[in-house]
C-alpha cells in the first residue's frame, strides 16, 4: 500500500455539482482533508495524499444486460435499507453507459453507497430520516462523530461546489474506506459477483 510519512491515506468520494468531493483521511491519526475536483482521476492521483483505498459512490462492476431491479448488489443492499431503499438506483448495462474501467482494476477503488455506509455506522439499522431533512442531517452527523470524525469537520461548511449532504456522504465513504483498509468491511453480496471485465459487482460497507 502507498504511504505518506509512515501513515496510509484513504479517501471517500461522492459526486457534487462541481464534480467530486473527496474526503482524504488518515485512519491512524484521524486527520481529514477535503477537496473538490472536476475529474475523478484527480482523486486517484492526489498528492501528497495518494490514497491506498478509495470508496466511491458510483457503480464499478456493470452487468452486460440490465436485470430487474439492477445487479444482485443493488437488490441485496436495497433489502437492508428500509425506507431509504429508494436511494439505491438500478444500474444499467455496460452498453448503456460509458465506463472508464482502467483505474478500477487493482482493488484501490471500491464501490460503496452512503446510505449503506450509514446503515453500517448505525449498527446495521436503516436510518429513519432522509438525508436532506433536518433530522436526517443531525443523525448522520452524530453517527460520523461517534465513528471518530472531528465534530468541527462534520459540522463545518462544505467546500465550494458541494452541498452539506455531499460533505456527509464523502465523510461516510471515507469511514468505509478506513474499514476496508483495516479489514473490517464486507462486500454485498459476499462473495462479489464479477462483470465481463472482471470487475466486482459489489457494494462495500
N, C-alpha and C positions, 0 to 999 in steps of 0.2 A: 504494500500500500504506500501511496505517496504521502510524505510527511513534511511538515513545516516546523522547523525549530523543535523537533522532537515530539510534536503533537500532530495528530491527524485531524484534518478538516473534513467535515461532511457538509452537505447542502440540502436544503429543502426549497423546492421551486414551484411556483404557481403562476398561471397566466394572469396578466393585468392589462389595463388599457394601453399602457406604454410598451408592452412586450412581455417581459418576465420579471417577477420579483423573486430574488434569491436571498435566502437566509443562510449565510455561511456560519457554521458553528464548530467550535472545538469542544467535543464531549468531555474531555478531561478537565478543562478549566471553566466551561460554561460561557466562554466568550462567543458573542454573536455579532456578525457584521451584515448589514443589509445593503442590497444593491438592486437597482432596476436596470435591466439591459434590454436592448431591442431584439437580440438574437440569442437563442439557446446555446449556441456554440461558445458564447462569451462566458457561460457558466462553466462548461467543461474545461475551458482553457484559462480559467480565472487565475490571476497572480496577485498576491502571493498565496492565496488560499489553496488552490489546486485540490479540490475535494476528492477524497478517495471513494466516497459513496454520494450519489445524488438521488434523492427521492423526489419524483416529479409527478404532478397531477396531469399526465397525458397518457393515452394508451400507447403501449410499446409493441407488444405482440398483437398482430392483426389477423383475423380469420380470412381465408380465401373466399368464403361465402358468408354472408350475414345470416345468422340464425335468429330464431325467435327470442327476443329479449337480449340479444347480443351474445358475447362469449360466456363460457362457463364462469369465468372470473366475475363478470358483471352480475350474473344471476346469483352466484354464491354471496357476494358482498351485499347485493340488494336485499337478500333474505335476512341479513343481520341488522339492518338499519331502521326497521320500523317505519315511523312517519318520515324519516329522512331518505327512504329508498328511492324517491323520485330524483334525487341528486345524482344518481348513477345512471348515466346515459348509455344506451345501446351503442356499441362500437360497430361502425360499418366495415365492409370488406376492404381488403387491401386495394382492390381495384377502384374503389370509390374514393379513396383518399390518397394524397401524396404522403409517403412516409420516408423520412431520412433514417435508414437503418444503421448506417455506418457507426455512429457514436455509441450505439446501444448494445453492441455485441460482446463486450468484455465484462459485463456484470457491474460496471461502475454506475450505470444509470438504472434505477429500479422504478417501476410504476407504483404509485400509491394513490390514495384518494383521501382528501381532507376529512370527509365525514367518517370514513372507516378509521382514520387515524385518531379522531376524537373519540370514536367508539372504543378504541383500544385504551386511550388515556382515561376513559370513563368506566374502566373495569369491565369492558365487554357489554355495555348497556347503550342502546341508542339514545341520542340526545333528544330531549323533548321539544326544544325550540329551534326554529330556523336560524341560520347564521346571521341574517341581516336584521333580526329583531333585537331589541334592547336586551331582553332576557337571554337570547341566544349568544350574543356577543359577550355578555357578562359571564355566562357559563364557560364558554370557550377560553376566555382569558383566565378564569380561575383554574381550569384544567392545565393550561400551559404553565402557569406559575407553580402549581403543585408538581408538575413534571420537572421543575428545576430551572425554568427560564426566568430571567430577571424581570421583576414587575415593571421596571422603567421601560424595558424593551416591549413587553407585552402590552402595556397601557399607552405607549408612545404613539405619536403620529406616524402614519406610513410614509415612506419615501414618495417624492413627487412622481406621479404617473401610476400610483397604486392606491387602492381603497383600504379602509380598515379591515374588511373581511379578507382581502388579498393578503394583508400582512399576517393575520392569524393563520390563514391557510399555509403560507410559506413557512411559518414557525412550526406548525404541527408537522409539516412534511419534513422539516429538519429534525424534529424529535424522532420521527420514524427512521430517518437516515442514521441517526445515532443508534437506534435499536438494531438496525441491520448490522452496523459496524460492530456492535457488541454481541451479535449472535442471538438477540432476543426477539427479533421479528419473525413472522412466518408469512408465507405466501398463501393467497386464496385464489384457486384451490391449491391444495398441498398433496402431492407434488404438482408443480405447474404444468399446464399443457404447453406445447410448443407450436409456433406457427410455421409456415412453409420456409421461412428464412432462418428457423432455429431459435427465434426469439421467444422468451417466456410470455405466455398469456396469463399473467398472474398479477394480483394487486397485493402489495405488502403492507403489513401493519404489525 
